[in-house]
């Protein structure tokens, strides 16, 4: 249900941006989905991520709506993962980075992560997986004690 609500709000964003013709709304959406031309250069480094969000979310939503695929464990996992990654792309990249382009002075500055930012992100994910592994080991140990 959250995916349906997210798609509805995305459609509202497009309606507000293009019907009202407010440059702040319209330029951000154009930057995310088609790229913006400014000063003879096309800025479009987030376009693949935005279309990836649309494709993955549509596939995930379709797989979760069809009863046959929803009852099959493999297709359920594929649909859930697709929807998760699609929404992560939308909120993590489109929502956060897209909101800063163009800036209030109507300048376009594209974001490229530095090596430090990439390494910190990898470390945070690794720490999360490490904690998850420890919690799984504890849960499996408790489950074996209960069975005995």
VMD Tcl script that builds the backbone (N, CA, C; Angstrom):
set m [mol new atoms 444]
animate dup $m
set s [atomselect $m all]
$s set {name element resname resid chain x y z} {
  {N N UNK 1 A 0.816 -1.203 0.000}
  {CA C UNK 1 A 0.000 0.000 0.000}
  {C C UNK 1 A 0.858 1.265 0.000}
  {N N UNK 2 A 1.997 1.187 0.644}
  {CA C UNK 2 A 2.882 2.350 0.677}
  {C C UNK 2 A 3.405 2.680 -0.713}
  {N N UNK 3 A 3.621 1.661 -1.551}
  {CA C UNK 3 A 4.090 1.902 -2.918}
  {C C UNK 3 A 3.031 2.639 -3.731}
  {N N UNK 4 A 1.773 2.299 -3.511}
  {CA C UNK 4 A 0.684 2.982 -4.212}
  {C C UNK 4 A 0.631 4.444 -3.786}
  {N N UNK 5 A 0.761 4.683 -2.501}
  {CA C UNK 5 A 0.740 6.057 -1.990}
  {C C UNK 5 A 1.936 6.837 -2.522}
  {N N UNK 6 A 3.115 6.205 -2.570}
  {CA C UNK 6 A 4.307 6.861 -3.102}
  {C C UNK 6 A 4.107 7.229 -4.571}
  {N N UNK 7 A 3.542 6.322 -5.372}
  {CA C UNK 7 A 3.291 6.609 -6.787}
  {C C UNK 7 A 2.282 7.747 -6.932}
  {N N UNK 8 A 1.267 7.756 -6.088}
  {CA C UNK 8 A 0.273 8.829 -6.124}
  {C C UNK 8 A 0.924 10.181 -5.834}
  {N N UNK 9 A 1.766 10.239 -4.812}
  {CA C UNK 9 A 2.426 11.502 -4.486}
  {C C UNK 9 A 3.419 11.921 -5.567}
  {N N UNK 10 A 4.052 10.966 -6.228}
  {CA C UNK 10 A 4.939 11.309 -7.343}
  {C C UNK 10 A 4.137 11.927 -8.488}
  {N N UNK 11 A 2.962 11.363 -8.770}
  {CA C UNK 11 A 2.104 11.953 -9.800}
  {C C UNK 11 A 1.659 13.357 -9.394}
  {N N UNK 12 A 1.396 13.557 -8.107}
  {CA C UNK 12 A 1.037 14.899 -7.640}
  {C C UNK 12 A 2.192 15.880 -7.821}
  {N N UNK 13 A 3.422 15.412 -7.595}
  {CA C UNK 13 A 4.583 16.276 -7.817}
  {C C UNK 13 A 4.657 16.726 -9.267}
  {N N UNK 14 A 4.436 15.792 -10.189}
  {CA C UNK 14 A 4.450 16.155 -11.606}
  {C C UNK 14 A 3.319 17.119 -11.936}
  {N N UNK 15 A 2.149 16.880 -11.381}
  {CA C UNK 15 A 1.019 17.775 -11.627}
  {C C UNK 15 A 1.329 19.184 -11.134}
  {N N UNK 16 A 1.813 19.285 -9.911}
  {CA C UNK 16 A 2.122 20.603 -9.343}
  {C C UNK 16 A 3.222 21.281 -10.148}
  {N N UNK 17 A 4.274 20.537 -10.482}
  {CA C UNK 17 A 5.405 21.125 -11.188}
  {C C UNK 17 A 5.061 21.632 -12.572}
  {N N UNK 18 A 4.311 20.858 -13.332}
  {CA C UNK 18 A 4.057 21.234 -14.718}
  {C C UNK 18 A 2.779 22.050 -14.893}
  {N N UNK 19 A 1.782 21.846 -14.059}
  {CA C UNK 19 A 0.558 22.636 -14.181}
  {C C UNK 19 A 0.789 24.062 -13.689}
  {N N UNK 20 A 1.484 24.198 -12.569}
  {CA C UNK 20 A 1.726 25.534 -12.025}
  {C C UNK 20 A 2.863 26.242 -12.743}
  {N N UNK 21 A 3.721 25.482 -13.414}
  {CA C UNK 21 A 4.871 26.024 -14.148}
  {C C UNK 21 A 5.818 26.811 -13.237}
  {N N UNK 22 A 5.912 26.381 -11.981}
  {CA C UNK 22 A 6.851 26.998 -11.048}
  {C C UNK 22 A 8.241 26.446 -11.356}
  {N N UNK 23 A 9.199 27.307 -11.691}
  {CA C UNK 23 A 10.517 26.807 -12.108}
  {C C UNK 23 A 11.200 25.922 -11.071}
  {N N UNK 24 A 11.059 26.226 -9.783}
  {CA C UNK 24 A 11.716 25.426 -8.754}
  {C C UNK 24 A 11.251 23.983 -8.747}
  {N N UNK 25 A 9.958 23.769 -8.971}
  {CA C UNK 25 A 9.413 22.406 -9.018}
  {C C UNK 25 A 9.718 21.741 -10.355}
  {N N UNK 26 A 9.495 22.480 -11.413}
  {CA C UNK 26 A 9.620 21.930 -12.761}
  {C C UNK 26 A 11.061 21.555 -13.086}
  {N N UNK 27 A 12.008 22.412 -12.759}
  {CA C UNK 27 A 13.407 22.141 -13.092}
  {C C UNK 27 A 13.950 20.930 -12.344}
  {N N UNK 28 A 13.523 20.755 -11.111}
  {CA C UNK 28 A 13.978 19.578 -10.360}
  {C C UNK 28 A 13.479 18.296 -11.012}
  {N N UNK 29 A 12.219 18.261 -11.405}
  {CA C UNK 29 A 11.674 17.067 -12.061}
  {C C UNK 29 A 12.329 16.833 -13.416}
  {N N UNK 30 A 12.543 17.905 -14.166}
  {CA C UNK 30 A 13.226 17.750 -15.452}
  {C C UNK 30 A 14.652 17.253 -15.255}
  {N N UNK 31 A 15.335 17.762 -14.239}
  {CA C UNK 31 A 16.704 17.310 -13.962}
  {C C UNK 31 A 16.726 15.829 -13.621}
  {N N UNK 32 A 15.768 15.378 -12.835}
  {CA C UNK 32 A 15.752 13.981 -12.416}
  {C C UNK 32 A 15.394 13.026 -13.551}
  {N N UNK 33 A 14.480 13.408 -14.445}
  {CA C UNK 33 A 13.967 12.449 -15.421}
  {C C UNK 33 A 14.436 12.672 -16.855}
  {N N UNK 34 A 14.902 13.867 -17.208}
  {CA C UNK 34 A 15.380 14.090 -18.577}
  {C C UNK 34 A 16.735 14.775 -18.624}
  {N N UNK 35 A 17.121 15.418 -17.563}
  {CA C UNK 35 A 18.348 16.207 -17.561}
  {C C UNK 35 A 18.028 17.661 -17.882}
  {N N UNK 36 A 18.903 18.555 -17.450}
  {CA C UNK 36 A 18.716 19.985 -17.692}
  {C C UNK 36 A 19.874 20.521 -18.514}
  {N N UNK 37 A 19.549 21.389 -19.458}
  {CA C UNK 37 A 20.575 22.063 -20.242}
  {C C UNK 37 A 20.768 23.442 -19.639}
  {N N UNK 38 A 22.012 23.759 -19.312}
  {CA C UNK 38 A 22.306 25.059 -18.701}
  {C C UNK 38 A 23.677 25.505 -19.187}
  {N N UNK 39 A 23.721 26.625 -19.856}
  {CA C UNK 39 A 24.994 27.155 -20.328}
  {C C UNK 39 A 25.667 26.271 -21.374}
  {N N UNK 40 A 24.883 25.599 -22.194}
  {CA C UNK 40 A 25.444 24.758 -23.239}
  {C C UNK 40 A 25.866 23.370 -22.793}
  {N N UNK 41 A 25.645 23.039 -21.538}
  {CA C UNK 41 A 26.009 21.715 -21.024}
  {C C UNK 41 A 24.753 21.027 -20.485}
  {N N UNK 42 A 24.637 19.730 -20.739}
  {CA C UNK 42 A 23.489 18.970 -20.242}
  {C C UNK 42 A 23.888 18.277 -18.948}
  {N N UNK 43 A 23.162 18.554 -17.893}
  {CA C UNK 43 A 23.397 17.943 -16.584}
  {C C UNK 43 A 22.370 16.828 -16.399}
  {N N UNK 44 A 22.844 15.596 -16.315}
  {CA C UNK 44 A 21.894 14.487 -16.254}
  {C C UNK 44 A 22.433 13.268 -15.509}
  {N N UNK 45 A 23.259 13.449 -14.486}
  {CA C UNK 45 A 23.841 12.269 -13.837}
  {C C UNK 45 A 22.854 11.497 -12.961}
  {N N UNK 46 A 21.681 12.044 -12.656}
  {CA C UNK 46 A 20.695 11.309 -11.857}
  {C C UNK 46 A 19.580 10.684 -12.696}
  {N N UNK 47 A 19.589 10.909 -14.006}
  {CA C UNK 47 A 18.525 10.381 -14.870}
  {C C UNK 47 A 18.452 8.855 -14.822}
  {N N UNK 48 A 19.570 8.109 -14.929}
  {CA C UNK 48 A 19.458 6.642 -14.866}
  {C C UNK 48 A 18.879 6.143 -13.540}
  {N N UNK 49 A 19.216 6.803 -12.445}
  {CA C UNK 49 A 18.690 6.394 -11.144}
  {C C UNK 49 A 17.184 6.643 -11.055}
  {N N UNK 50 A 16.734 7.762 -11.607}
  {CA C UNK 50 A 15.303 8.074 -11.563}
  {C C UNK 50 A 14.501 7.095 -12.405}
  {N N UNK 51 A 14.987 6.782 -13.591}
  {CA C UNK 51 A 14.268 5.816 -14.420}
  {C C UNK 51 A 14.408 4.412 -13.849}
  {N N UNK 52 A 15.527 4.132 -13.195}
  {CA C UNK 52 A 15.670 2.854 -12.500}
  {C C UNK 52 A 14.632 2.710 -11.407}
  {N N UNK 53 A 14.383 3.795 -10.685}
  {CA C UNK 53 A 13.332 3.789 -9.663}
  {C C UNK 53 A 11.980 3.476 -10.282}
  {N N UNK 54 A 11.662 4.115 -11.403}
  {CA C UNK 54 A 10.363 3.898 -12.048}
  {C C UNK 54 A 10.227 2.447 -12.501}
  {N N UNK 55 A 11.258 1.916 -13.157}
  {CA C UNK 55 A 11.195 0.546 -13.677}
  {C C UNK 55 A 11.120 -0.464 -12.535}
  {N N UNK 56 A 12.013 -0.338 -11.552}
  {CA C UNK 56 A 12.034 -1.301 -10.449}
  {C C UNK 56 A 10.750 -1.251 -9.622}
  {N N UNK 57 A 10.256 -0.063 -9.366}
  {CA C UNK 57 A 9.023 0.057 -8.579}
  {C C UNK 57 A 7.828 -0.510 -9.336}
  {N N UNK 58 A 7.778 -0.277 -10.638}
  {CA C UNK 58 A 6.682 -0.814 -11.442}
  {C C UNK 58 A 6.724 -2.335 -11.476}
  {N N UNK 59 A 7.918 -2.894 -11.681}
  {CA C UNK 59 A 8.064 -4.354 -11.691}
  {C C UNK 59 A 7.685 -4.934 -10.330}
  {N N UNK 60 A 8.216 -4.348 -9.267}
  {CA C UNK 60 A 7.908 -4.842 -7.927}
  {C C UNK 60 A 6.434 -4.754 -7.601}
  {N N UNK 61 A 5.824 -3.630 -7.937}
  {CA C UNK 61 A 4.397 -3.460 -7.674}
  {C C UNK 61 A 3.574 -4.470 -8.469}
  {N N UNK 62 A 3.929 -4.675 -9.743}
  {CA C UNK 62 A 3.197 -5.634 -10.576}
  {C C UNK 62 A 3.334 -7.053 -10.030}
  {N N UNK 63 A 4.550 -7.427 -9.625}
  {CA C UNK 63 A 4.755 -8.773 -9.091}
  {C C UNK 63 A 3.994 -8.996 -7.788}
  {N N UNK 64 A 3.858 -7.957 -6.991}
  {CA C UNK 64 A 3.141 -8.104 -5.727}
  {C C UNK 64 A 1.624 -8.016 -5.889}
  {N N UNK 65 A 1.152 -7.513 -7.023}
  {CA C UNK 65 A -0.295 -7.429 -7.253}
  {C C UNK 65 A -0.868 -8.707 -7.849}
  {N N UNK 66 A -0.062 -9.435 -8.608}
  {CA C UNK 66 A -0.542 -10.652 -9.260}
  {C C UNK 66 A -0.573 -11.777 -8.224}
  {N N UNK 67 A -1.727 -12.401 -8.008}
  {CA C UNK 67 A -1.823 -13.433 -6.961}
  {C C UNK 67 A -0.855 -14.603 -7.148}
  {N N UNK 68 A -0.637 -15.054 -8.392}
  {CA C UNK 68 A 0.257 -16.196 -8.615}
  {C C UNK 68 A 1.683 -15.871 -8.172}
  {N N UNK 69 A 2.192 -14.711 -8.567}
  {CA C UNK 69 A 3.569 -14.359 -8.198}
  {C C UNK 69 A 3.677 -14.021 -6.719}
  {N N UNK 70 A 2.604 -13.537 -6.132}
  {CA C UNK 70 A 2.631 -13.210 -4.705}
  {C C UNK 70 A 2.682 -14.470 -3.845}
  {N N UNK 71 A 2.122 -15.574 -4.328}
  {CA C UNK 71 A 2.123 -16.830 -3.568}
  {C C UNK 71 A 3.390 -17.650 -3.780}
  {N N UNK 72 A 4.139 -17.357 -4.835}
  {CA C UNK 72 A 5.387 -18.051 -5.121}
  {C C UNK 72 A 6.514 -17.350 -4.357}
  {N N UNK 73 A 7.251 -18.089 -3.539}
  {CA C UNK 73 A 8.278 -17.481 -2.685}
  {C C UNK 73 A 9.366 -16.770 -3.490}
  {N N UNK 74 A 9.775 -17.354 -4.611}
  {CA C UNK 74 A 10.826 -16.736 -5.428}
  {C C UNK 74 A 10.358 -15.401 -5.993}
  {N N UNK 75 A 9.175 -15.389 -6.603}
  {CA C UNK 75 A 8.666 -14.149 -7.185}
  {C C UNK 75 A 8.319 -13.122 -6.112}
  {N N UNK 76 A 7.890 -13.586 -4.960}
  {CA C UNK 76 A 7.620 -12.672 -3.853}
  {C C UNK 76 A 8.905 -11.971 -3.416}
  {N N UNK 77 A 9.998 -12.728 -3.329}
  {CA C UNK 77 A 11.289 -12.140 -2.953}
  {C C UNK 77 A 11.782 -11.170 -4.023}
  {N N UNK 78 A 11.642 -11.546 -5.295}
  {CA C UNK 78 A 12.074 -10.662 -6.390}
  {C C UNK 78 A 11.251 -9.376 -6.381}
  {N N UNK 79 A 9.945 -9.494 -6.233}
  {CA C UNK 79 A 9.086 -8.314 -6.206}
  {C C UNK 79 A 9.368 -7.412 -5.020}
  {N N UNK 80 A 9.577 -8.016 -3.857}
  {CA C UNK 80 A 9.865 -7.219 -2.655}
  {C C UNK 80 A 11.210 -6.518 -2.771}
  {N N UNK 81 A 12.225 -7.235 -3.248}
  {CA C UNK 81 A 13.551 -6.631 -3.411}
  {C C UNK 81 A 13.515 -5.527 -4.459}
  {N N UNK 82 A 12.800 -5.759 -5.545}
  {CA C UNK 82 A 12.685 -4.751 -6.591}
  {C C UNK 82 A 12.004 -3.492 -6.069}
  {N N UNK 83 A 10.948 -3.666 -5.321}
  {CA C UNK 83 A 10.243 -2.518 -4.758}
  {C C UNK 83 A 11.109 -1.794 -3.729}
  {N N UNK 84 A 11.826 -2.544 -2.906}
  {CA C UNK 84 A 12.703 -1.942 -1.902}
  {C C UNK 84 A 13.795 -1.107 -2.563}
  {N N UNK 85 A 14.477 -1.675 -3.551}
  {CA C UNK 85 A 15.564 -0.947 -4.225}
  {C C UNK 85 A 15.005 0.257 -4.981}
  {N N UNK 86 A 13.851 0.091 -5.621}
  {CA C UNK 86 A 13.248 1.208 -6.335}
  {C C UNK 86 A 12.894 2.365 -5.420}
  {N N UNK 87 A 12.284 2.062 -4.289}
  {CA C UNK 87 A 11.932 3.127 -3.346}
  {C C UNK 87 A 13.171 3.729 -2.694}
  {N N UNK 88 A 14.203 2.916 -2.491}
  {CA C UNK 88 A 15.457 3.443 -1.955}
  {C C UNK 88 A 16.084 4.424 -2.943}
  {N N UNK 89 A 16.044 4.095 -4.238}
  {CA C UNK 89 A 16.566 5.017 -5.247}
  {C C UNK 89 A 15.771 6.315 -5.252}
  {N N UNK 90 A 14.467 6.208 -5.134}
  {CA C UNK 90 A 13.624 7.401 -5.153}
  {C C UNK 90 A 13.897 8.290 -3.952}
  {N N UNK 91 A 13.874 7.714 -2.773}
  {CA C UNK 91 A 14.033 8.530 -1.565}
  {C C UNK 91 A 15.494 8.882 -1.297}
  {N N UNK 92 A 16.381 7.939 -1.489}
  {CA C UNK 92 A 17.785 8.182 -1.162}
  {C C UNK 92 A 18.494 9.081 -2.143}
  {N N UNK 93 A 18.198 8.925 -3.420}
  {CA C UNK 93 A 18.911 9.701 -4.427}
  {C C UNK 93 A 18.032 10.814 -4.982}
  {N N UNK 94 A 16.842 10.454 -5.445}
  {CA C UNK 94 A 15.974 11.449 -6.055}
  {C C UNK 94 A 15.484 12.507 -5.092}
  {N N UNK 95 A 15.066 12.091 -3.920}
  {CA C UNK 95 A 14.497 13.023 -2.948}
  {C C UNK 95 A 15.573 13.919 -2.341}
  {N N UNK 96 A 16.692 13.318 -1.954}
  {CA C UNK 96 A 17.733 14.085 -1.268}
  {C C UNK 96 A 18.551 14.914 -2.256}
  {N N UNK 97 A 19.131 14.270 -3.253}
  {CA C UNK 97 A 20.003 14.995 -4.177}
  {C C UNK 97 A 19.221 15.863 -5.155}
  {N N UNK 98 A 18.063 15.389 -5.600}
  {CA C UNK 98 A 17.277 16.164 -6.550}
  {C C UNK 98 A 16.752 17.461 -5.971}
  {N N UNK 99 A 16.584 17.520 -4.677}
  {CA C UNK 99 A 16.087 18.735 -4.046}
  {C C UNK 99 A 17.080 19.884 -4.058}
  {N N UNK 100 A 18.342 19.590 -4.299}
  {CA C UNK 100 A 19.366 20.633 -4.300}
  {C C UNK 100 A 19.685 21.149 -5.700}
  {N N UNK 101 A 19.065 20.602 -6.729}
  {CA C UNK 101 A 19.383 20.999 -8.103}
  {C C UNK 101 A 18.106 21.436 -8.789}
  {N N UNK 102 A 18.026 22.575 -9.373}
  {CA C UNK 102 A 18.979 23.671 -9.269}
  {C C UNK 102 A 18.850 24.367 -7.921}
  {N N UNK 103 A 19.900 25.063 -7.539}
  {CA C UNK 103 A 19.870 25.750 -6.246}
  {C C UNK 103 A 19.066 27.049 -6.374}
  {N N UNK 104 A 18.826 27.761 -5.279}
  {CA C UNK 104 A 18.007 28.981 -5.346}
  {C C UNK 104 A 18.557 30.060 -6.278}
  {N N UNK 105 A 19.844 30.009 -6.584}
  {CA C UNK 105 A 20.423 30.982 -7.514}
  {C C UNK 105 A 20.346 30.496 -8.959}
  {N N UNK 106 A 19.619 29.396 -9.178}
  {CA C UNK 106 A 19.427 28.769 -10.481}
  {C C UNK 106 A 20.737 28.320 -11.115}
  {N N UNK 107 A 21.661 27.908 -10.289}
  {CA C UNK 107 A 22.902 27.291 -10.755}
  {C C UNK 107 A 22.779 25.788 -10.579}
  {N N UNK 108 A 23.448 25.049 -11.435}
  {CA C UNK 108 A 23.391 23.592 -11.368}
  {C C UNK 108 A 24.765 23.070 -10.977}
  {N N UNK 109 A 24.800 22.357 -9.875}
  {CA C UNK 109 A 26.028 21.722 -9.407}
  {C C UNK 109 A 25.720 20.252 -9.211}
  {N N UNK 110 A 26.319 19.413 -10.041}
  {CA C UNK 110 A 26.064 17.981 -9.915}
  {C C UNK 110 A 26.924 17.405 -8.805}
  {N N UNK 111 A 26.363 16.422 -8.134}
  {CA C UNK 111 A 27.021 15.802 -6.987}
  {C C UNK 111 A 27.714 14.524 -7.416}
  {N N UNK 112 A 28.958 14.386 -7.008}
  {CA C UNK 112 A 29.713 13.153 -7.193}
  {C C UNK 112 A 30.310 12.786 -5.839}
  {N N UNK 113 A 30.037 11.579 -5.336}
  {CA C UNK 113 A 30.559 11.220 -4.011}
  {C C UNK 113 A 32.079 11.093 -4.030}
  {N N UNK 114 A 32.694 11.506 -2.932}
  {CA C UNK 114 A 34.140 11.378 -2.797}
  {C C UNK 114 A 34.475 9.982 -2.292}
  {N N UNK 115 A 35.745 9.640 -2.341}
  {CA C UNK 115 A 36.179 8.326 -1.874}
  {C C UNK 115 A 35.874 8.156 -0.385}
  {N N UNK 116 A 36.065 9.216 0.401}
  {CA C UNK 116 A 35.748 9.141 1.838}
  {C C UNK 116 A 34.273 8.829 2.069}
  {N N UNK 117 A 33.387 9.466 1.322}
  {CA C UNK 117 A 31.955 9.212 1.484}
  {C C UNK 117 A 31.601 7.779 1.101}
  {N N UNK 118 A 32.202 7.278 0.047}
  {CA C UNK 118 A 31.954 5.896 -0.374}
  {C C UNK 118 A 32.438 4.924 0.688}
  {N N UNK 119 A 33.619 5.155 1.234}
  {CA C UNK 119 A 34.167 4.258 2.253}
  {C C UNK 119 A 33.330 4.297 3.537}
  {N N UNK 120 A 32.870 5.470 3.928}
  {CA C UNK 120 A 32.023 5.581 5.119}
  {C C UNK 120 A 30.706 4.834 4.900}
  {N N UNK 121 A 30.126 4.961 3.713}
  {CA C UNK 121 A 28.891 4.244 3.401}
  {C C UNK 121 A 29.097 2.738 3.472}
  {N N UNK 122 A 30.199 2.261 2.902}
  {CA C UNK 122 A 30.504 0.826 2.958}
  {C C UNK 122 A 30.685 0.379 4.408}
  {N N UNK 123 A 31.353 1.194 5.212}
  {CA C UNK 123 A 31.562 0.844 6.621}
  {C C UNK 123 A 30.240 0.789 7.387}
  {N N UNK 124 A 29.347 1.714 7.121}
  {CA C UNK 124 A 28.046 1.711 7.800}
  {C C UNK 124 A 27.252 0.462 7.421}
  {N N UNK 125 A 27.223 0.126 6.141}
  {CA C UNK 125 A 26.519 -1.088 5.705}
  {C C UNK 125 A 27.172 -2.336 6.291}
  {N N UNK 126 A 28.492 -2.377 6.314}
  {CA C UNK 126 A 29.189 -3.540 6.877}
  {C C UNK 126 A 28.877 -3.689 8.362}
  {N N UNK 127 A 28.837 -2.581 9.082}
  {CA C UNK 127 A 28.493 -2.628 10.503}
  {C C UNK 127 A 27.067 -3.139 10.696}
  {N N UNK 128 A 26.161 -2.677 9.861}
  {CA C UNK 128 A 24.780 -3.151 9.942}
  {C C UNK 128 A 24.667 -4.643 9.683}
  {N N UNK 129 A 25.372 -5.140 8.666}
  {CA C UNK 129 A 25.345 -6.581 8.383}
  {C C UNK 129 A 26.008 -7.377 9.501}
  {N N UNK 130 A 27.052 -6.825 10.105}
  {CA C UNK 130 A 27.717 -7.491 11.225}
  {C C UNK 130 A 26.759 -7.630 12.414}
  {N N UNK 131 A 26.068 -6.547 12.748}
  {CA C UNK 131 A 25.103 -6.583 13.852}
  {C C UNK 131 A 23.963 -7.547 13.531}
  {N N UNK 132 A 23.495 -7.538 12.285}
  {CA C UNK 132 A 22.436 -8.457 11.878}
  {C C UNK 132 A 22.888 -9.910 12.007}
  {N N UNK 133 A 24.139 -10.188 11.631}
  {CA C UNK 133 A 24.674 -11.544 11.752}
  {C C UNK 133 A 24.712 -11.987 13.209}
  {N N UNK 134 A 25.164 -11.113 14.091}
  {CA C UNK 134 A 25.215 -11.448 15.520}
  {C C UNK 134 A 23.807 -11.699 16.060}
  {N N UNK 135 A 22.857 -10.857 15.686}
  {CA C UNK 135 A 21.483 -11.043 16.160}
  {C C UNK 135 A 20.876 -12.336 15.627}
  {N N UNK 136 A 21.194 -12.695 14.379}
  {CA C UNK 136 A 20.720 -13.977 13.844}
  {C C UNK 136 A 21.316 -15.149 14.611}
  {N N UNK 137 A 22.605 -15.061 14.947}
  {CA C UNK 137 A 23.237 -16.147 15.706}
  {C C UNK 137 A 22.578 -16.295 17.078}
  {N N UNK 138 A 22.255 -15.185 17.708}
  {CA C UNK 138 A 21.578 -15.235 19.009}
  {C C UNK 138 A 20.189 -15.843 18.850}
  {N N UNK 139 A 19.448 -15.418 17.823}
  {CA C UNK 139 A 18.089 -15.927 17.618}
  {C C UNK 139 A 18.100 -17.416 17.315}
  {N N UNK 140 A 19.041 -17.879 16.499}
  {CA C UNK 140 A 19.124 -19.305 16.182}
  {C C UNK 140 A 19.520 -20.091 17.424}
  {N N UNK 141 A 20.429 -19.552 18.249}
  {CA C UNK 141 A 20.822 -20.222 19.489}
  {C C UNK 141 A 19.657 -20.360 20.447}
  {N N UNK 142 A 18.841 -19.325 20.575}
  {CA C UNK 142 A 17.667 -19.379 21.443}
  {C C UNK 142 A 16.661 -20.380 20.888}
  {N N UNK 143 A 16.503 -20.426 19.575}
  {CA C UNK 143 A 15.561 -21.360 18.961}
  {C C UNK 143 A 15.980 -22.801 19.223}
  {N N UNK 144 A 17.290 -23.088 19.148}
  {CA C UNK 144 A 17.772 -24.444 19.417}
  {C C UNK 144 A 17.577 -24.818 20.888}
  {N N UNK 145 A 17.733 -23.864 21.808}
  {CA C UNK 145 A 17.520 -24.141 23.229}
  {C C UNK 145 A 16.055 -24.448 23.509}
  {N N UNK 146 A 15.155 -23.754 22.842}
  {CA C UNK 146 A 13.727 -23.975 23.048}
  {C C UNK 146 A 13.326 -25.354 22.540}
  {N N UNK 147 A 13.903 -25.794 21.425}
  {CA C UNK 147 A 13.583 -27.107 20.864}
  {C C UNK 147 A 14.087 -28.238 21.748}
  {N N UNK 148 A 15.196 -28.031 22.444}
  {CA C UNK 148 A 15.803 -29.108 23.243}
  {C C UNK 148 A 15.080 -29.385 24.526}
}
mol reanalyze $m
mol bondsrecalc $m
mol representation Tube
mol addrep $m
